[in-house]
């Protein structure tokens, strides 16, 4: 496919009495899948609409494949969009839905049929072309919507909350389908979601947005394990934010005092003194002995089948803890020792 890069250069978007994007600059490399992630109202959907040509910026430039498309209409941008609702025509078969965009663009019927059949094959539905949308499952409808966009051979595929209408199990399967397809075909994709797990699963790069600005961007592993702010630490999965003391450094590690224990935490060379530590709940251990970094009391417990969630009150505040091993069930009001696995600790940059 003809994969193209995407560049936003100091793009702003103002509506009457409201600034959605104050000054946005970002780059999506050709052939990568980049996710715009953030809470409602952060500007991610506005960014996608600007890229699609459904909105136009107040200032700045947008480039696709090196071409300035800032003022071009949507039909001249060489992008295709997969909508949240799929927007399939109910009276057309799957094959006809995929053909529609091609024929609207002037492609002859025979060629449109051939390309539509190839689209069905790409998404693994080559035997479903004669079915109406109502005869397809939600996951199959979603894949038809993707195929309809892919056969247009756009430089950039845009996906706006594409899995929001699916149940949790189907979401996991279809997000894997999308990621496998993107890696196999090498197209550029910009994916919008508010679901952190979804973003971690599909992305080459995640751009986390907050109030129209980029809060942090990078590989999924970087954002999860090296958050630059409390907002990122808490937004990229559950996190406990605890005060700590950086005592000294050894090579690429900081020696951090947390309660009665010292831990080696990667990063922040040269910095000492008071700091904040992000602690993932699945990397906290509870025992009923006197060891550990902190002492605490269990104030809440929830059994959820494959794990137990605890809330434990300590001298540093309440901690949220996930016990996936479930080797023992500790009672509410029990006094416990709290300890931390180093791989679940991350110093927050600011």
C-alpha positions in Angstrom: 0.0 0.0 0.0 1.0 3.6 -0.5 1.7 4.5 3.1 2.2 8.2 3.8 3.5 10.1 6.8 1.4 12.6 8.8 2.7 15.9 10.1 0.9 18.6 12.2 2.8 21.9 12.4 1.6 24.2 15.1 -2.0 23.4 14.4 -4.7 25.2 16.4 -8.5 24.8 16.3 -10.9 27.3 17.9 -14.6 27.1 18.0 -16.9 29.9 19.2 -15.8 30.6 22.7 -13.6 27.4 23.0 -10.1 26.4 21.9 -10.0 22.7 21.3 -6.3 22.6 20.2 -4.1 25.5 21.2 -0.8 24.6 19.4 -0.4 21.0 18.3 2.7 19.6 16.6 3.0 15.8 16.0 4.5 13.3 13.5 3.2 9.9 12.4 5.9 8.0 10.5 4.8 6.2 7.3 3.8 2.5 7.9 3.2 2.9 11.6 0.1 2.7 13.8 -0.2 5.6 16.1 -2.9 6.0 18.7 -4.3 9.2 20.0 -5.3 8.5 23.6 -6.9 10.6 26.3 -10.0 11.3 28.3 -13.1 12.9 26.8 -12.6 16.4 25.7 -8.8 16.2 25.3 -8.8 17.0 21.6 -8.1 13.6 20.0 -11.3 13.4 17.9 -10.8 17.0 16.8 -7.3 16.1 15.7 -8.7 13.1 13.7 -11.4 15.2 12.1 -8.8 17.8 11.1 -6.7 15.1 9.5 -9.7 13.7 7.7 -10.7 17.1 6.3 -14.0 17.2 8.2 -12.7 20.3 10.1 -10.2 22.9 9.0 -7.5 24.4 11.3 -7.7 27.9 12.6 -3.9 28.1 12.1 -1.0 25.9 11.3 -0.3 23.2 8.6 -1.2 19.6 8.0 0.9 17.4 5.7 0.1 13.9 4.4 3.0 12.1 2.6 4.8 15.5 2.5 2.0 17.3 0.7 0.3 20.2 2.3 -3.4 19.3 2.7 -4.4 22.0 5.2 -7.1 23.5 2.9 -8.0 20.5 0.8 -11.5 19.0 1.1 -11.9 15.5 2.5 -12.2 13.8 -0.9 -8.8 15.1 -2.0 -6.7 14.0 1.0 -6.0 10.3 0.1 -7.3 9.1 3.5 -10.0 6.7 4.5 -11.9 6.5 7.7 -13.5 3.7 9.7 -16.2 5.2 11.8 -17.4 4.2 15.3 -20.8 3.2 13.9 -19.3 1.3 10.8 -21.8 3.2 8.6 -22.6 0.2 6.4 -25.5 0.4 4.0 -28.1 -2.0 5.4 -29.6 -2.8 2.0 -26.3 -3.7 0.4 -24.3 -6.9 0.7 -20.9 -7.0 2.3 -19.3 -7.0 -1.2 -21.5 -4.1 -2.4 -20.6 -2.1 0.7 -16.9 -2.5 -0.1 -17.4 -1.7 -3.8 -19.4 1.5 -3.0 -16.5 3.8 -2.4 -14.6 2.5 -5.4 -17.5 3.0 -7.8 -18.2 6.4 -6.3 -14.6 7.3 -7.2 -15.1 6.3 -10.8 -13.6 2.7 -10.7 -15.2 0.4 -13.3 -17.6 -2.2 -11.9 -15.5 -5.3 -12.8 -12.4 -3.8 -11.2 -14.4 -2.7 -8.2 -15.6 -6.2 -7.7 -12.1 -7.7 -8.0 -10.7 -5.2 -5.5 -13.7 -5.7 -3.1 -13.1 -9.5 -3.2 -9.5 -8.9 -2.4 -10.6 -6.7 0.5 -12.8 -9.5 1.8 -9.8 -11.9 1.6 -7.6 -9.5 3.5 -9.9 -9.4 6.4 -10.7 -13.1 6.3 -14.3 -12.9 5.1 -14.0 -14.1 1.5 -17.0 -16.3 2.0 -19.3 -13.6 3.5 -19.5 -11.2 0.5 -23.2 -12.1 -0.3 -24.5 -11.4 3.3 -26.3 -8.2 4.4 -24.9 -6.4 7.4 -27.8 -7.7 9.6 -26.6 -11.2 8.8 -23.1 -10.5 10.1 -21.7 -10.4 13.7 -20.5 -7.1 15.1 -16.9 -8.2 14.6 -17.6 -9.1 11.0 -19.3 -5.8 10.3 -16.3 -4.0 11.8 -13.9 -5.9 9.4 -16.1 -5.1 6.4 -15.8 -1.4 7.4 -12.0 -1.8 7.5 -12.0 -3.6 4.1 -14.1 -0.9 2.6 -11.5 1.7 3.7 -8.5 -0.4 2.7 -9.6 -1.1 -0.9 -9.4 2.7 -1.5 -5.6 2.3 -1.0 -5.3 5.4 1.1 -2.0 6.9 2.3 -3.5 7.0 5.8 -6.3 4.9 7.4 -8.2 6.7 10.2 -10.0 4.7 12.9 -12.4 6.5 15.2 -13.1 4.4 18.3 -13.6 1.4 16.0 -14.2 -1.2 18.8 -16.5 0.7 21.0 -19.6 -1.1 19.9 -18.2 -4.6 20.6 -18.3 -6.7 23.8 -15.0 -7.1 25.7 -14.1 -10.6 24.3 -14.8 -9.5 20.7 -12.8 -6.3 21.2 -9.7 -8.3 22.1 -10.0 -10.5 19.0 -10.8 -7.7 16.6 -8.0 -5.4 17.9 -5.6 -8.3 17.2 -7.0 -8.6 13.7 -6.5 -4.9 13.1 -2.9 -4.9 14.4 -2.0 -8.1 12.4 -3.5 -6.5 9.2 -1.6 -3.3 9.7 1.7 -5.0 10.2 1.2 -7.4 7.3 0.2 -4.7 4.8 2.3 -1.9 6.2 -0.2 0.9 5.9 -0.2 4.1 8.1 -3.0 4.2 10.7 -4.1 6.9 13.1 -6.3 5.3 15.8 -8.4 7.2 18.3 -9.5 5.6 21.6 -10.0 6.4 25.3 -9.2 2.7 26.2 -5.7 2.4 27.6 -5.5 -1.4 27.2 -6.6 -1.1 23.6 -3.9 1.5 22.9 -1.2 -0.6 24.5 -2.2 -3.6 22.4 -2.2 -2.1 18.9 0.2 0.8 18.8 3.7 1.5 17.6 3.4 4.8 19.3 0.9 6.4 21.7 0.2 10.1 21.9 -1.6 10.9 25.1 -3.5 14.2 24.9 -4.7 16.4 27.7 -6.7 19.6 27.2 -5.6 19.9 23.5 -1.9 19.4 24.2 0.4 16.3 24.1 1.0 15.2 27.7 3.5 12.5 26.6 4.2 10.4 23.5 6.3 7.3 22.9 6.3 3.5 22.6 3.6 1.8 24.8 6.3 0.3 27.1 7.8 3.7 27.6 4.6 5.4 28.6 3.7 2.6 30.9 7.0 2.1 32.7 8.4 5.7 32.5 5.6 8.2 33.0 6.6 11.8 32.9 3.8 13.0 35.1 1.2 11.9 37.7 -1.4 12.2 35.0 0.4 9.8 32.7 1.2 7.3 35.5 -2.5 7.2 36.5 -4.0 7.3 33.0 -1.8 4.5 31.6 -3.3 1.9 33.9 -3.9 1.9 37.6 -1.1 3.4 39.6 -0.5 4.3 43.3 1.5 7.6 43.6 3.7 7.6 46.7 6.3 10.0 48.1 9.8 8.7 48.2 13.4 9.8 48.7 16.1 9.4 46.0 19.2 8.7 48.1 21.9 8.2 45.5 22.6 6.7 42.1 24.4 3.6 40.7 25.0 3.5 36.9 21.5 3.9 35.3 19.6 3.3 38.6 18.4 5.5 41.4 18.5 4.1 44.9 15.1 5.0 46.3 13.9 4.9 49.9 10.3 3.9 50.3 9.2 3.3 53.9 11.7 1.0 55.5 13.2 -0.4 52.3 15.5 0.8 49.6 14.8 -0.1 45.9 16.8 0.2 42.7 14.7 2.1 40.1 15.9 2.9 36.6 16.4 6.4 35.5 16.8 10.0 36.7 20.6 10.0 37.0 22.0 12.8 39.1 18.7 13.7 40.9 18.4 13.3 44.6 16.0 14.2 47.3 12.2 14.1 47.6 10.4 12.6 44.6 7.2 10.7 43.6 7.0 7.1 42.7 4.4 5.3 40.5 3.6 1.9 41.9 1.6 -0.5 39.8 -1.0 -2.4 41.9 -0.1 -5.9 40.5 3.5 -5.4 41.7 2.7 -5.0 45.4 2.8 -8.0 47.8 1.0 -8.5 51.1 2.1 -10.8 53.9 1.0 -11.3 57.4 4.6 -11.2 58.8 6.7 -8.2 60.0 8.8 -7.8 56.9 8.2 -5.3 54.1 8.5 -1.6 53.4 5.3 -0.5 55.0 2.8 -1.7 57.6 -0.9 -1.5 56.8 -4.4 -2.6 57.5 -6.8 -4.1 54.9 -9.9 -1.8 54.7 -11.5 -3.3 51.7 -11.4 -6.6 49.7 -13.1 -7.6 46.4 -12.9 -11.2 45.0 -13.2 -11.1 41.2 -12.7 -14.7 40.2 -9.2 -14.6 38.7 -7.8 -12.0 41.1 -8.5 -10.2 44.4 -8.4 -6.5 44.8 -7.4 -5.0 48.2 -7.4 -1.5 49.6 -4.8 -1.2 52.3 -4.3 1.8 54.6 -0.7 2.6 55.3 1.3 5.5 56.8 1.8 6.8 53.2 -2.0 6.6 52.4 -4.4 4.1 51.0 -3.0 1.6 48.4 -4.9 -0.2 45.7 -3.4 -3.7 45.3 -4.2 -6.5 42.8 -3.4 -10.1 43.9 -3.4 -12.4 40.8 -1.8 -15.3 42.6 -4.5 -15.7 45.2 -2.4 -18.0 47.4 -4.2 -16.7 50.4 -7.2 -14.5 51.1 -6.5 -11.9 53.8 -9.3 -10.7 56.0 -10.6 -7.2 56.3 -9.0 -5.4 59.2 -6.0 -7.7 59.1 -2.6 -6.2 59.8 -0.2 -6.8 56.9 3.3 -6.1 55.7 3.4 -4.3 52.3 6.3 -4.8 49.9 7.1 -3.8 46.3 8.6 -5.5 43.3 11.1 -3.2 41.6 9.8 -3.9 38.1 6.5 -2.2 39.1 8.2 1.0 40.3 8.8 4.1 38.2 10.1 7.6 39.2 7.9 10.4 37.9 9.8 13.0 36.0 7.9 16.0 37.3 
